């Protein structure tokens, strides 16, 4: 496959990074905006937590009991979507309902970012990972959306 016939992996990477709502750290690209760079600095120096998904989950579960299964599910779903290597994120420590993989396992957005970052330059094996990783990330986002909706409904 020639370089001209490859999909726009850089454009897809930019979209994935915007869709992540500031929830994982990555090396900025030359064309990243000042806002993106400011968000990365905020994350890396732990000045604040700019992750929109975490803010939404925190606010929708604020008045729920700490042991509420729905609250725990929401945090586990959030964790599946955005958690990555230690030190890269500010983590909210919530007890898990299920066993966790080791802390160094990148999550959906990070995996998809890595696949897209190298897809245009690497072997076709890396390119074939993009579509399944995108589907997994979309499913994690839908799962989180459903749980947040359920949390809001439970407070009514």
trRosetta pair geometry for C-beta under 8 A, 3 or more apart (Angstrom, degrees):
i j d omega theta_ij theta_ji phi_ij phi_ji
1 5 5.6 -120 -171 81 86 113
1 6 6.3 102 139 -73 118 78
1 124 7.0 111 17 -92 124 114
2 5 5.1 82 61 12 82 101
2 6 7.6 -126 99 -24 46 82
3 6 5.9 -39 -158 3 38 118
3 120 7.6 61 -143 -176 84 91
6 9 6.8 -36 150 -15 114 105
6 119 7.8 157 -172 131 123 90
6 120 5.6 115 141 -128 153 78
6 127 7.8 -112 -141 -116 103 139
7 12 7.0 35 132 -26 114 133
8 11 3.8 13 137 24 120 120
8 12 6.2 141 100 -19 73 85
9 12 5.5 -54 -146 39 35 113
9 13 6.2 42 152 -25 67 103
9 116 5.2 174 -174 -165 91 75
9 117 7.9 -177 150 -73 116 9
9 119 4.4 -171 -124 75 148 114
9 120 4.3 -152 41 -45 137 100
9 127 7.9 -94 -83 -117 133 89
9 130 7.5 -108 -120 -101 100 152
10 13 5.5 -49 -147 33 32 115
10 14 6.6 35 153 -20 63 101
10 29 7.8 131 -152 -149 101 163
10 116 8.0 144 -85 161 25 101
10 120 6.8 -11 -36 -24 84 151
11 14 5.7 -50 -151 32 33 112
11 15 6.6 32 151 -17 64 104
12 15 5.7 -55 -151 37 34 112
12 16 6.4 35 152 -20 67 104
12 116 5.4 -139 100 -136 105 131
12 130 7.5 42 129 -166 155 132
13 16 5.7 -52 -146 35 32 111
13 17 6.4 31 155 -19 64 106
13 29 7.8 98 116 -40 130 147
13 113 6.6 84 -144 -140 90 63
13 116 4.1 170 -80 129 89 129
13 117 6.1 100 -117 -73 141 59
14 17 5.9 -56 -149 36 29 111
14 18 6.6 27 154 -15 63 106
14 29 7.9 -79 -83 38 88 147
14 31 7.9 -40 -94 96 127 115
15 18 5.8 -56 -149 38 32 108
15 19 6.1 29 155 -18 67 110
16 19 5.7 -58 -144 40 30 111
16 20 6.4 41 153 -34 63 102
16 109 6.7 157 168 -148 101 80
16 112 5.4 -151 -152 122 148 121
16 113 6.0 -169 115 -81 133 70
16 116 6.2 165 15 6 147 159
16 134 8.0 -104 -94 -109 118 88
16 137 7.6 10 -140 136 107 167
17 20 5.7 -46 -151 18 31 117
17 26 6.7 -98 -113 40 114 147
17 32 8.0 -74 130 -115 159 109
17 36 7.1 33 146 -134 128 128
17 113 6.8 80 -75 -109 83 111
19 141 7.8 -43 163 -93 113 151
20 23 4.9 -131 164 40 88 93
20 24 5.8 -73 178 24 143 95
20 82 7.2 124 -166 -112 94 96
20 109 4.5 91 -112 -144 118 146
20 113 7.9 -1 -53 -60 148 119
21 51 6.4 80 112 -162 92 54
21 52 3.5 -86 173 38 127 116
21 53 5.5 127 74 -25 136 83
22 39 4.5 -108 -124 -170 116 135
22 42 8.0 2 -172 72 128 123
22 43 7.1 -167 177 -55 89 122
22 50 4.0 -65 143 117 144 105
22 51 5.5 -144 100 -90 80 42
22 52 6.2 96 42 -14 97 85
23 51 3.9 77 -105 -132 74 105
23 52 7.1 -85 -53 36 100 67
23 53 5.4 6 -83 28 144 115
23 54 6.8 147 -119 -16 102 99
23 81 7.3 -2 131 121 154 99
23 82 3.9 -77 156 -131 123 132
23 89 7.4 15 176 -119 60 124
23 109 6.4 111 83 25 106 164
24 82 5.7 -158 -55 -161 95 77
24 84 5.3 73 -140 -4 114 133
24 88 6.7 18 -161 141 70 121
24 89 6.6 -45 -114 -73 56 114
24 107 7.5 -154 -86 58 138 101
24 109 5.0 172 8 96 141 125
24 110 5.2 -139 -177 -65 156 90
24 113 7.2 -149 96 -11 134 149
25 40 6.1 102 -136 -142 80 84
25 43 5.2 -170 -78 117 98 137
25 44 6.0 101 -121 -72 138 86
25 84 7.4 -137 38 67 80 135
25 88 4.3 -135 30 -166 123 95
25 89 6.9 -150 -11 -62 98 66
26 40 7.3 -91 53 -110 57 122
26 110 7.7 -178 -77 -120 99 72
26 113 5.5 -115 -99 176 141 151
28 32 4.2 -110 -164 40 98 153
28 36 6.3 134 -122 120 109 111
28 37 5.4 19 -97 -94 159 83
28 40 6.0 -126 -55 2 106 165
29 32 4.9 123 54 -32 71 97
32 36 4.3 -105 179 83 105 141
32 37 5.9 125 116 -50 114 85
33 36 4.8 105 56 3 76 99
33 37 7.1 -141 99 0 44 86
34 37 5.6 -55 -148 41 35 111
34 38 6.2 39 151 -23 67 105
35 38 5.7 -52 -145 35 30 112
35 39 6.4 33 154 -20 63 105
36 39 5.7 -55 -151 35 30 112
36 40 6.5 30 152 -18 64 106
37 40 5.7 -53 -149 36 33 113
37 41 6.5 35 152 -20 65 103
38 41 5.7 -52 -149 35 33 112
38 42 6.4 37 151 -21 64 105
39 42 5.5 -52 -149 34 32 115
39 43 6.4 31 153 -17 65 105
39 50 5.0 -132 -144 95 91 164
40 43 5.7 -53 -148 38 32 111
40 44 6.0 24 159 -15 67 112
41 44 6.0 -58 -138 42 27 106
41 45 6.0 1 170 6 65 114
41 47 7.5 15 127 6 77 131
42 45 6.8 -71 -139 51 17 91
42 47 4.8 -89 -143 54 66 110
42 48 5.4 -33 -174 50 113 85
42 50 5.2 76 99 -27 139 124
43 46 7.4 12 179 -75 30 45
43 49 7.7 63 -108 -128 71 47
43 50 6.3 -83 -60 29 88 106
43 51 8.0 82 -102 -45 111 88
43 88 7.3 8 152 171 116 57
43 89 6.8 -37 -164 -111 108 49
43 90 7.3 -134 -144 -11 66 90
44 88 7.7 -27 -101 -140 68 50
46 90 5.6 122 -130 -79 91 107
49 54 5.8 -69 151 89 129 143
49 55 7.3 168 107 -60 102 86
49 89 8.0 52 -131 -176 98 76
49 90 4.4 -108 -89 62 105 134
51 54 4.0 57 95 12 116 112
51 55 6.6 169 93 -14 61 83
51 82 6.2 87 -149 -175 139 162
51 89 7.3 30 -46 -149 141 108
51 90 7.8 -155 3 52 118 92
52 55 5.6 -55 -147 36 34 113
52 56 6.3 35 155 -20 67 105
53 56 5.8 -55 -150 35 31 111
53 57 6.4 26 155 -14 66 107
53 78 5.8 163 141 -135 111 97
53 81 6.5 -105 163 98 166 140
53 82 6.0 173 67 -37 139 141
53 144 6.5 -7 -155 163 117 155
54 57 5.9 -55 -145 40 32 108
54 58 6.0 35 156 -22 66 108
54 78 6.3 108 -93 -174 64 138
54 82 7.1 -98 -49 64 98 159
54 92 6.6 155 -157 -10 115 123
55 58 5.7 -54 -145 37 28 113
55 59 6.2 20 159 -13 63 111
56 59 6.0 -62 -146 41 26 105
56 60 6.1 14 161 -11 65 112
56 148 5.9 -4 143 -129 113 144
57 60 6.1 -62 -139 42 27 102
57 61 6.0 0 168 3 65 117
57 74 5.1 165 -146 152 106 112
57 75 6.4 132 162 -85 139 59
57 78 4.9 -50 -40 -64 164 145
57 144 7.4 -69 -73 -164 114 105
57 148 6.4 -100 -92 -93 65 102
57 151 7.9 98 -142 20 61 167
58 61 6.6 -78 -144 49 19 92
58 62 6.6 52 153 -71 60 85
58 92 7.0 -175 -85 -79 106 161
59 62 5.6 -13 -150 -32 32 118
60 74 7.2 -142 88 -159 114 160
60 148 5.2 107 43 -153 171 81
60 151 4.4 91 144 105 111 130
60 152 5.5 -62 -145 -63 113 80
60 155 7.7 -141 -169 -13 68 138
61 64 4.7 -57 -165 27 72 124
61 68 7.6 -168 -155 67 102 129
61 70 7.8 -171 -114 112 106 87
61 71 4.4 117 -154 -127 127 94
61 74 5.7 -174 -58 69 135 149
61 75 7.5 -70 27 -46 171 94
61 151 5.5 -62 -76 -157 76 143
63 155 6.4 92 66 -122 119 118
64 68 4.3 -84 168 27 111 154
64 70 6.9 -115 -148 78 153 101
64 71 4.3 177 107 -65 141 127
64 151 6.9 -74 -45 -150 143 101
64 154 7.5 44 -97 101 116 129
64 155 7.6 -92 -64 -76 89 98
65 68 4.5 122 62 -42 83 95
65 71 7.1 -160 73 6 53 145
66 71 7.1 -121 -150 101 23 151
67 71 7.8 89 89 58 12 122
67 72 7.3 -1 -162 -42 36 122
67 95 7.8 0 -110 50 69 136
68 71 4.0 79 74 5 102 110
68 72 6.8 -179 88 -9 53 84
69 72 5.6 -56 -146 40 34 111
69 73 6.2 39 154 -23 67 104
69 97 7.1 68 -143 -92 80 140
70 73 5.6 -51 -147 34 31 114
70 74 6.5 35 152 -22 63 103
70 147 7.1 168 -171 -161 78 89
70 150 6.1 -134 -151 120 123 113
70 151 5.8 161 145 -90 117 77
70 154 6.1 118 88 -18 170 164
71 74 5.7 -53 -152 32 31 113
71 75 6.7 24 153 -11 64 105
71 94 7.7 -136 138 -158 91 136
71 151 7.0 94 -87 -117 60 118
72 75 5.9 -56 -148 40 33 107
72 76 6.2 33 153 -19 66 107
72 94 6.4 -180 -123 154 65 116
72 95 6.5 -40 -122 81 118 81
72 96 7.4 137 -173 -139 106 23
72 97 5.1 108 136 -41 127 108
73 76 5.6 -56 -144 38 31 111
73 77 6.2 33 156 -20 66 106
73 97 6.7 -6 -76 5 64 147
73 147 5.6 -151 117 -132 102 132
74 77 5.8 -54 -148 36 28 112
74 78 6.4 31 152 -19 63 106
74 144 7.3 85 -152 -144 67 69
74 147 4.4 174 -96 143 75 126
74 148 6.4 104 -134 -74 118 59
74 151 5.7 17 -68 -52 148 137
75 78 5.4 -50 -145 37 34 115
75 79 6.2 42 152 -25 64 105
75 92 6.7 -108 -138 94 118 116
75 94 3.9 -10 144 67 164 159
76 79 5.4 -51 -148 34 32 117
76 80 6.6 36 152 -22 63 102
76 94 7.7 -118 -51 96 64 121
76 96 6.1 103 -98 -137 107 76
76 97 6.0 -66 -50 27 152 98
76 98 6.6 89 -148 26 145 101
77 80 5.7 -50 -151 31 33 113
77 81 6.7 27 152 -16 62 108
77 140 7.0 162 -173 -164 78 74
77 143 5.0 -150 -143 123 123 106
77 144 4.6 169 137 -88 119 72
77 147 5.2 161 21 10 158 154
78 81 5.8 -64 -155 37 32 110
78 82 6.3 -27 171 23 70 110
78 144 6.0 96 -77 -122 60 122
79 82 7.2 -84 -132 52 20 74
79 83 4.7 5 -162 -17 67 129
79 94 7.9 -137 -47 52 126 110
79 96 7.8 -67 46 -103 168 104
79 100 8.0 -65 148 -119 143 114
79 107 7.4 -155 153 -96 50 149
80 83 7.5 2 -56 24 12 102
80 107 6.0 157 173 -147 32 119
80 108 6.7 49 144 -19 71 111
80 140 5.4 -148 114 -133 105 119
80 143 7.7 -8 72 81 137 141
81 107 6.1 69 123 151 13 132
81 108 5.3 -41 -139 36 47 126
81 109 6.6 49 167 -19 69 101
81 137 7.4 93 -139 -147 79 68
81 140 4.3 159 -90 149 87 125
81 141 6.5 105 -124 -73 132 57
81 144 5.8 -22 -31 -43 149 140
82 89 6.9 125 141 -116 99 155
82 107 5.8 23 72 80 7 146
82 108 7.7 -36 -59 48 35 91
82 109 6.1 13 -110 18 58 127
83 89 6.4 -125 -129 45 54 155
83 91 6.8 48 -119 -108 105 109
83 107 4.9 97 60 -30 61 138
84 88 5.1 -40 85 75 104 143
84 89 6.3 117 42 -18 79 119
84 105 7.9 -116 -137 102 49 42
84 106 4.7 13 -132 -128 96 68
84 107 5.6 -112 -70 15 71 86
84 109 7.9 -88 -50 71 121 90
84 110 4.3 109 -98 -49 133 156
85 88 4.9 77 70 -7 81 126
85 103 7.5 81 -144 138 41 80
85 104 5.5 20 -115 -138 80 62
85 106 6.7 -20 -34 -80 81 77
85 110 8.0 154 -7 -148 82 162
86 103 5.3 33 -51 144 103 127
86 104 7.2 -50 -4 -83 89 65
96 99 7.2 105 118 -106 135 12
96 100 5.5 -140 -74 -47 174 104
100 103 7.8 34 137 -71 127 60
101 105 4.4 15 111 -5 127 157
102 105 5.7 120 69 -25 71 97
106 110 3.6 -121 -171 102 112 130
106 111 5.2 150 109 -57 113 74
106 114 7.0 74 110 -13 169 135
107 110 5.6 83 53 22 57 106
107 111 6.9 -113 116 -9 21 99
107 140 7.9 138 170 -151 104 168
108 111 6.0 -62 -143 36 22 108
108 112 6.2 15 163 -13 62 111
108 133 7.3 155 -155 -173 67 80
108 136 5.7 -153 -122 118 104 97
108 137 4.0 144 171 -102 116 76
108 140 4.7 -139 -34 20 163 156
109 112 5.9 -60 -146 41 29 109
109 113 6.1 35 154 -24 65 108
109 137 6.2 104 -74 -131 53 124
110 113 5.5 -51 -145 34 30 116
110 114 6.4 31 156 -19 63 104
111 114 5.8 -56 -152 35 30 111
111 115 6.4 27 153 -17 65 107
111 133 5.3 -145 120 -142 105 125
111 136 7.8 -13 80 81 137 135
111 137 7.8 -163 66 -63 99 107
112 115 5.7 -54 -147 37 32 111
112 116 6.2 26 158 -13 66 109
112 130 7.4 81 -147 -142 75 61
112 133 4.4 169 -91 141 76 117
112 134 6.1 103 -128 -78 125 56
112 136 7.9 -165 -61 67 108 97
112 137 5.1 -17 -39 -43 146 147
113 116 6.1 -63 -147 41 26 105
113 117 6.0 31 156 -28 64 110
114 117 5.7 -52 -143 30 27 115
114 118 6.8 -3 168 6 61 108
115 118 6.9 -80 -156 49 24 89
115 119 5.9 42 154 -56 66 107
115 126 6.1 179 -148 180 70 81
115 129 4.6 -132 -128 100 131 112
115 130 5.0 176 137 -84 124 66
115 133 5.3 151 13 28 155 159
116 119 5.4 -38 -135 3 31 123
116 130 6.1 92 -77 -119 71 111
118 121 5.8 -83 -160 57 59 94
118 122 4.2 33 155 -17 102 128
118 126 5.2 -70 106 172 107 154
119 122 6.4 -54 -107 42 20 99
119 126 5.4 -154 -101 122 57 101
119 127 4.7 103 -156 -98 94 68
119 129 7.9 -140 -93 56 104 90
119 130 5.6 27 -98 -58 149 129
122 125 7.6 -75 136 61 107 77
122 126 3.9 30 96 24 132 151
122 127 7.3 -179 80 -35 88 77
123 126 5.9 109 64 3 64 95
123 127 7.8 -125 113 1 42 92
124 127 5.1 -53 -153 37 49 117
124 128 6.3 52 150 -26 74 100
125 128 5.9 -54 -153 30 31 111
125 129 7.2 38 148 -26 60 100
126 129 5.8 -50 -163 20 38 116
126 130 7.9 54 144 -37 61 89
127 130 6.0 -33 -169 -2 45 116
128 131 7.3 -47 -169 24 45 101
128 132 8.0 27 148 4 67 106
129 132 6.4 -70 -160 49 45 101
129 133 5.6 38 153 -20 80 118
130 133 5.9 -68 -147 42 24 108
130 134 6.1 26 159 -23 66 109
131 134 5.7 -52 -145 34 29 112
131 135 6.5 30 156 -19 63 104
132 135 5.6 -53 -148 36 35 113
132 136 6.4 36 154 -20 67 104
133 136 5.6 -51 -146 36 34 112
133 137 6.3 34 155 -19 66 106
134 137 5.8 -55 -146 37 30 110
134 138 6.3 31 155 -19 64 107
135 138 5.8 -55 -147 37 29 111
135 139 6.4 30 154 -20 63 106
136 139 5.7 -57 -151 36 31 111
136 140 6.5 32 152 -20 65 104
137 140 5.7 -51 -149 34 33 112
137 141 6.5 34 152 -19 65 103
138 141 5.7 -53 -150 35 33 112
138 142 6.4 33 152 -18 65 105
139 142 5.6 -52 -146 37 34 112
139 143 6.2 38 153 -22 66 104
140 143 5.6 -51 -146 35 31 114
140 144 6.4 30 155 -17 64 105
141 144 5.8 -56 -150 37 30 110
141 145 6.3 33 151 -21 65 107
142 145 5.5 -53 -147 36 32 114
142 146 6.3 33 154 -20 65 105
143 146 5.8 -55 -150 35 29 111
143 147 6.4 25 154 -15 64 107
144 147 5.8 -57 -147 39 32 109
144 148 6.2 32 155 -20 67 106
145 148 5.9 -55 -146 36 29 109
145 149 6.3 30 154 -19 63 107
146 149 5.7 -56 -150 37 29 113
146 150 6.4 29 152 -19 64 107
147 150 5.5 -53 -146 37 34 112
147 151 6.3 38 152 -22 66 103
148 151 5.6 -50 -148 34 33 114
148 152 6.5 33 153 -18 64 103
149 152 5.9 -53 -150 35 31 110
149 153 6.4 29 152 -17 64 108
150 153 5.6 -55 -146 39 32 112
150 154 6.3 35 154 -25 65 105
151 154 5.8 -54 -148 31 30 112
151 155 6.9 28 154 -19 61 104
152 155 6.0 -59 -159 31 33 110
152 156 7.3 41 147 -33 63 100
153 156 5.8 -46 -159 14 40 117
